[in-house]
Amino acid sequence: MEKSVLIVEDDKDISGLIEIHLKDMGCQTMVIDHGDEALQVALKMEFDIIILDVMLPGKDGLEICRALRAAEIRTPILMLTARSEEIDKVLGLEMGADDYLTKPFSVRELIARVKAIMRRVDILSTPAKDPDSETLYFEELVIDKNKRKVILDNERVDLTPKEFDLLALMASNPGTSYSRERLLSIIWGYEFAGYEHTVNSHINRLRVKIEKDLSKPKYILTTWGIGYRFNDELINEEHGQLKQ
């Protein structure tokens, strides 16, 4: 299926080069060079991926990313940053960006990142053959992986895309301990050594939303010296058995 890509970049040489190669992949593209206009378009139109520069006239890329995630728009975002903007990489990831690429970059690397994001989206959006198997029950916590919906005490919990992905991954494999590096690789889709605190901040926000007592977490446990795991001792009330 043809993919649609929004390119938000004020350097016409860079945006033109990206557009040419994406069209060679069979993608439909739209190029916008101003942050305010880009945000309005992204809020109104659907895209399969957004390539978003950090430095823009008007709203910058970080503001746009924050606003889209606040509006519950889950379109994958690949951020473009300058080499000196180290803090922007961290902020972008924590605001919900799916990947980042540092300028100057090769077009081959950019296309590889775009393809990797699209593959992950295709996998996540493929309906399960047995929908019931994609709903996880842990006492008062219900995770519907197909609908990307979480219910706690009969009330819906609003999670960001990355918070949901972290919860769904660990809840699908209760008892399995994941290092921060491994979670970065699986959820963000690349090796990102040195930014383990990105995982920590997402886990902390996730715990605030689903744990009643942060001093004694019930669902997401810490495996000291390794990372995190989902509690494998919770009863699956739907089936009356331990969730293994």
N, C-alpha and C positions, 0 to 999 in steps of 0.2 A: 504494500500500500504506500502511496506517495506521502512523504512527510512534509509538514509545513514548518518553516524555521523563521523566527523573528531575529534579525541581526540588529543589535543596537550598538552602533559604533560611529563616532564622529570623524574618524580618519577615513576619507573616501578611498584611499589606496587599499587600506586593510579590509574595509567592508566589501569593496569590489572584488578583491581576491578571494575572500571567503565565499561570496555569493557565487562566483564562477564555479568553484569546486563543489559547492553544495548542489548547484544545478546539474553538474556532471553526475552527481549521485542520484538524480531524479527528484530532488527536493524542490518544493515551492518555497520561495523566499520573499521576505519583505525587509527592507532596510530603512531604519530610522536613525537620525543623527542627533536627536535632542531628547533629553531625559523625560521632560514633561509629556511630550507627545507619545513617547514609547510607553509610558505607564498607562496612559489613557487607552492606547491600542491594545495593550496586553490585558487590560481589565475587561475589554469588550469582545475581543476576538480570541479564538482558540488556536493554539500552536502546539506542535509536538515537542519543540525545544526552543529555548530562548538563549541566544549568545549575547551576553551582556557585558559591555565594557564598564569599568568602574568610573573612570574619569569622563564625564559628559557635561555639556552645557545644560543648565536647568538642574533637575534632580539627578544625583549621581547614581551609579549602579547599585550601591548598597541601599540607598533609600528606595529604589525601585524594587529590589529583592525583598526588602522588609515589607513594603506595602502589598506586594503580590501575595506573600505568605500570610499576611494578616487578613487578606481577603479570601483565604483558603483556596487560592489558585495554585495547583500543584504541578504546573508545567515544569519539567526539568530545566534548570538554569546552569549554563556554563559561563562562568565569569572570566573576563580577561583583565589582568592586572599588570601594572608596570613592575619591574624587578625590585624597585625600592619600596613598594607598597606592601610590605610583609604583613602589617596589621590588617590590611584589607582582605587578605586571603583568609585569615582567621575569622574576622567578622562576617565575611561572606558565607563561609561554611556554617557558622553558628546561626545565621539568619535564614538558612535553608537552601543555599546554593548546592548544586549536586556535584560540581567539579569546578576547577579553576585552571587557567592556563596563563603562564607568565610571558609577557612580551620581552623581547622578540621571540616568536615561536615559529616553527615550521608548519606549513599548511598540512603536511602529512600527519603531524602530531595532532593538529586540531581535528582533522577528519577522523582520526582514530578515536579521539575522545568522544566526538559526536556519535560515531557508530556504537561505541561501548555504552553510552547513555541510552541510545535507542534500543539496543539489545536488552538492557535491563528493564526498560519500560515495557517492551513486548512480552518479556517473561512474566512480569508482575501483572500485566493486564490480561493474560491468557486465562480464561475460566477453567476451574478445576473440573475434572470429569465427575467427581462426586462432591458437590458443593458442601454437603454436610461435613465432610472431612476437613474443610477449610474454616470451620468455626470451632474455636477453642474455648473450653469452659474451665475456669479455675475459681470455684466457689462463686463469689459475687462478681467476678470479673469475666466478661465475655469478649472475645476478640474475633470479629468477622473479617477474615483475610481477604475475601473476595470484594466485599463492600468497603474495606478499609475503615471499619467502624469498631469502636471500643465502647462497651457498656459497663458501667460500674455502679452497683446498687440501683439498677434499673434506670440509670441516667447516662446519657451519652457524654463521653469525654472527648474534648477537642484536642487533637494532637497534630503537631506539624508532620509533614511527610517523613522526615528523618526520625522523629520520635516514634511514629507508628512502625517504621521499618525495623528499628531497634527492638521494640517490644515484640513484634511478630516473629522476628528471627529467634530471639531467646525463648519466647513462649512455645515455639514450635519444637524446640530442643531443650526441654527443661532438664536442669542438672548439668548441662554442658557449660563449662567455664570458657569465656571468651576474653582474650587479652584485648587491651585497647587498640593495639596495632591491628589485630585481626578484625575487629569491628570496623575500623577505618577502611580496611581493604574490602570487606564485604558490602558495607552499607554505602560508602562513598565511591566504591568502585576502583580504587587505586591505592597503592602504597603511599603513606603520608607520614613518614617517620618524623617524630619531633612535635607532633600536634595532638598528642594523646588527650590534652585538656579539652579538645573539641568534643571527644566522646564523653569525658567527664561532665561537661556542662549540659549535654543533651540528656545524659542519664539523670543528672540532678533535677532538671526540669520535668522529666518524665516521672520521677519519683514524687515530686510535688503534686502531680496531677492524679496519681493512682494510689499512693500510699497514705494511709490514715495517720501513721506514726513514723515520721522520718527517722527517729532515733532507733526504731526497730522495724525496718522494711519487711514487708510480707511477701512481695512478689519478686522484686529485683534485688538479689543478694550480692554482696561483695565477696569475691573469692580472694582472700588476702594474698598478695604477691603475684596475682595473675590478672584479675580484672573483675568481670561480672558474670552472673548466671541467673537463670530464672528458677524459682523455688520448685523443686520436683516433689515436694511433699504435700502439695495442695490437692484437695479432693475435687475431682471432676463430678460435680453434682448431676450433670445431665446424664451421666452413665454410671454414677455410683462407684467409681474406681479411682485409684491413684493415677494421676496423669504422668505417664512415663515418657 
